[in-house]
Amino acid sequence: MKLIYIIVIAICSYRNLTSKPHLAGTPADLEQAEVMKQIWLDQGLDRVDIVGYDVLLSYPAEDDPNLIKLQAG
C-alpha cells in the first residue's frame, strides 16, 4: 500500500511540474522549486535546501522570439 501512495505522489509531482511554464531563473521556477521542496519534506526527507548559484542564461526576446518550423523535405 505504501508503494501505491508513493507512486500517486510522484505522478502528482510530475503533473505539477508540467502544469505551467517555469523558465530557469524566473519567479515561476522558484515557485516550482518550493513546491518540490515541500513535497519531499512531506514524504519524509529530513532536510531539503534550495541553493542559488550564478549561471549564464540566454532568455528569448519577447519582441523577436525564436521560431521552429517543420518543413517537408
TORPA-4810 file (N, C-alpha, C, O; in nm, 3 decimals):
<nodes>
NODE_1_0.083_-0.119_0.000_0.000_0.000_0.000_0.087_0.126_0.000_0.051_0.226_-0.062_M
NODE_2_0.202_0.122_0.069_0.290_0.238_0.075_0.346_0.269_-0.064_0.359_0.386_-0.100_K
NODE_3_0.379_0.166_-0.142_0.430_0.185_-0.277_0.328_0.257_-0.364_0.365_0.346_-0.441_L
NODE_4_0.203_0.221_-0.355_0.097_0.287_-0.432_0.090_0.434_-0.394_0.076_0.520_-0.482_I
NODE_5_0.099_0.465_-0.266_0.096_0.604_-0.218_0.212_0.682_-0.278_0.194_0.796_-0.322_Y
NODE_6_0.331_0.624_-0.280_0.449_0.691_-0.333_0.432_0.716_-0.483_0.468_0.823_-0.532_I
NODE_7_0.378_0.619_-0.555_0.357_0.635_-0.699_0.257_0.747_-0.726_0.278_0.828_-0.817_I
NODE_8_0.150_0.753_-0.650_0.049_0.859_-0.667_0.111_0.995_-0.640_0.086_1.090_-0.715_V
NODE_9_0.191_1.007_-0.535_0.259_1.134_-0.504_0.352_1.173_-0.618_0.357_1.289_-0.657_I
NODE_10_0.427_1.077_-0.672_0.519_1.105_-0.781_0.445_1.154_-0.905_0.488_1.251_-0.968_A
NODE_11_0.334_1.091_-0.940_0.255_1.133_-1.055_0.203_1.274_-1.035_0.207_1.356_-1.127_I
NODE_12_0.153_1.305_-0.916_0.104_1.440_-0.887_0.217_1.542_-0.896_0.196_1.654_-0.942_C
NODE_13_0.336_1.503_-0.851_0.451_1.593_-0.858_0.485_1.626_-1.002_0.509_1.742_-1.036_S
NODE_14_0.488_1.524_-1.088_0.522_1.547_-1.228_0.414_1.630_-1.297_0.444_1.715_-1.380_Y
NODE_15_0.289_1.605_-1.264_0.180_1.686_-1.322_0.196_1.831_-1.281_0.175_1.922_-1.362_R
NODE_16_0.233_1.854_-1.156_0.254_1.990_-1.108_0.369_2.055_-1.185_0.359_2.170_-1.227_N
NODE_17_0.478_1.982_-1.204_0.593_2.038_-1.273_0.563_2.077_-1.417_0.620_2.173_-1.469_L
NODE_18_0.475_2.003_-1.481_0.446_2.029_-1.622_0.319_2.110_-1.643_0.277_2.130_-1.757_T
NODE_19_0.257_2.156_-1.536_0.128_2.226_-1.548_0.139_2.367_-1.604_0.043_2.419_-1.660_S
NODE_20_0.255_2.429_-1.588_0.272_2.565_-1.641_0.421_2.589_-1.669_0.506_2.520_-1.612_K
NODE_21_0.452_2.684_-1.755_0.592_2.711_-1.788_0.668_2.762_-1.666_0.613_2.834_-1.583_P
NODE_22_0.795_2.724_-1.656_0.879_2.775_-1.549_1.023_2.785_-1.599_1.108_2.701_-1.568_H
NODE_23_1.048_2.889_-1.676_1.179_2.914_-1.733_1.281_2.933_-1.621_1.254_3.000_-1.522_L
NODE_24_1.396_2.873_-1.637_1.501_2.878_-1.535_1.532_3.021_-1.493_1.544_3.111_-1.577_A
NODE_25_1.546_3.041_-1.362_1.583_3.172_-1.310_1.470_3.270_-1.293_1.494_3.385_-1.256_G
NODE_26_1.346_3.229_-1.317_1.232_3.319_-1.304_1.158_3.291_-1.174_1.181_3.188_-1.111_T
NODE_27_1.070_3.381_-1.132_0.991_3.356_-1.012_0.908_3.226_-1.022_0.890_3.157_-0.921_P
NODE_28_0.860_3.194_-1.141_0.783_3.069_-1.158_0.871_2.947_-1.132_0.824_2.846_-1.080_A
NODE_29_0.999_2.956_-1.168_1.093_2.847_-1.144_1.116_2.830_-0.994_1.119_2.717_-0.944_D
NODE_30_1.133_2.939_-0.922_1.150_2.932_-0.777_1.025_2.875_-0.711_1.035_2.797_-0.616_L
NODE_31_0.908_2.913_-0.760_0.783_2.861_-0.705_0.777_2.708_-0.722_0.737_2.638_-0.629_E
NODE_32_0.818_2.658_-0.837_0.820_2.514_-0.859_0.918_2.446_-0.764_0.890_2.339_-0.711_Q
NODE_33_1.033_2.508_-0.742_1.132_2.452_-0.651_1.076_2.444_-0.509_1.097_2.345_-0.440_A
NODE_34_1.004_2.547_-0.466_0.943_2.548_-0.333_0.838_2.437_-0.320_0.829_2.372_-0.216_E
NODE_35_0.760_2.417_-0.426_0.658_2.311_-0.424_0.726_2.175_-0.410_0.684_2.092_-0.329_V
NODE_36_0.830_2.151_-0.489_0.901_2.023_-0.482_0.967_2.004_-0.345_0.968_1.894_-0.291_M
NODE_37_1.021_2.110_-0.291_1.081_2.104_-0.157_0.979_2.055_-0.055_1.007_1.967_0.025_K
NODE_38_0.859_2.114_-0.059_0.756_2.075_0.037_0.711_1.931_0.015_0.686_1.859_0.112_Q
NODE_39_0.699_1.890_-0.110_0.661_1.751_-0.139_0.763_1.655_-0.079_0.726_1.557_-0.015_I
NODE_40_0.891_1.683_-0.100_0.996_1.595_-0.048_0.998_1.593_0.104_1.020_1.488_0.165_W
NODE_41_0.973_1.709_0.167_0.966_1.713_0.313_0.846_1.633_0.363_0.855_1.560_0.461_L
NODE_42_0.733_1.647_0.294_0.613_1.571_0.330_0.634_1.420_0.314_0.571_1.341_0.384_D
NODE_43_0.722_1.381_0.222_0.749_1.240_0.200_0.851_1.184_0.298_0.882_1.065_0.294_Q
NODE_44_0.904_1.269_0.386_0.990_1.218_0.492_1.136_1.257_0.489_1.212_1.217_0.576_G
NODE_45_1.177_1.336_0.390_1.316_1.381_0.394_1.335_1.474_0.513_1.247_1.555_0.543_L
NODE_46_1.448_1.463_0.579_1.475_1.546_0.697_1.503_1.691_0.661_1.464_1.783_0.733_D
NODE_47_1.570_1.710_0.549_1.610_1.845_0.512_1.619_1.856_0.359_1.670_1.767_0.291_R
NODE_48_1.568_1.967_0.307_1.578_1.996_0.165_1.621_2.141_0.152_1.556_2.231_0.206_V
NODE_49_1.730_2.166_0.082_1.782_2.301_0.063_1.768_2.343_-0.082_1.796_2.265_-0.173_D
NODE_50_1.726_2.466_-0.103_1.727_2.525_-0.236_1.847_2.619_-0.239_1.853_2.717_-0.165_I
NODE_51_1.942_2.587_-0.325_2.068_2.661_-0.330_2.073_2.740_-0.460_2.057_2.685_-0.568_V
NODE_52_2.095_2.869_-0.447_2.108_2.953_-0.564_2.252_2.961_-0.611_2.345_2.952_-0.530_G
NODE_53_2.270_2.976_-0.739_2.403_2.994_-0.795_2.392_3.074_-0.924_2.286_3.079_-0.986_Y
NODE_54_2.502_3.135_-0.964_2.504_3.219_-1.083_2.540_3.136_-1.206_2.637_3.060_-1.205_D
NODE_55_2.460_3.152_-1.310_2.486_3.086_-1.437_2.456_3.185_-1.550_2.384_3.283_-1.530_V
NODE_56_2.512_3.159_-1.665_2.485_3.242_-1.782_2.367_3.181_-1.857_2.378_3.071_-1.912_L
NODE_57_2.255_3.252_-1.860_2.136_3.203_-1.929_2.098_3.299_-2.041_2.112_3.420_-2.030_L
NODE_58_2.051_3.242_-2.147_2.002_3.320_-2.260_1.850_3.311_-2.261_1.794_3.201_-2.273_S
NODE_59_1.782_3.424_-2.248_1.636_3.426_-2.247_1.584_3.470_-2.384_1.648_3.551_-2.451_Y
NODE_60_1.469_3.418_-2.425_1.413_3.460_-2.554_1.369_3.606_-2.549_1.321_3.655_-2.447_P
NODE_61_1.386_3.674_-2.661_1.340_3.813_-2.671_1.191_3.813_-2.699_1.144_3.745_-2.790_A
NODE_62_1.115_3.890_-2.620_0.970_3.894_-2.636_0.929_3.954_-2.771_0.829_3.913_-2.830_E
NODE_63_1.008_4.051_-2.820_0.973_4.117_-2.946_1.030_4.045_-3.069_0.993_4.077_-3.182_D
NODE_64_1.119_3.949_-3.048_1.178_3.874_-3.160_1.203_3.728_-3.116_1.318_3.687_-3.101_D
NODE_65_1.096_3.652_-3.095_1.112_3.516_-3.043_1.175_3.421_-3.145_1.164_3.441_-3.266_P
NODE_66_1.239_3.317_-3.094_1.290_3.211_-3.180_1.173_3.127_-3.224_1.086_3.093_-3.144_N
NODE_67_1.169_3.092_-3.350_1.062_3.010_-3.404_1.120_2.883_-3.466_1.228_2.885_-3.525_L
NODE_68_1.046_2.775_-3.452_1.084_2.649_-3.514_0.973_2.612_-3.612_0.856_2.612_-3.576_I
NODE_69_1.010_2.581_-3.734_0.912_2.542_-3.835_0.949_2.405_-3.890_1.067_2.378_-3.916_K
NODE_70_0.850_2.321_-3.907_0.870_2.192_-3.971_0.851_2.207_-4.121_0.753_2.266_-4.166_L
NODE_71_0.945_2.155_-4.196_0.936_2.163_-4.341_0.942_2.023_-4.399_1.021_1.939_-4.356_Q
NODE_72_0.860_2.001_-4.497_0.865_1.872_-4.569_0.992_1.871_-4.652_1.027_1.971_-4.715_A
NODE_73_1.059_1.759_-4.651_1.183_1.766_-4.721_1.221_1.652_-4.801_1.327_1.654_-4.863_G
</nodes>
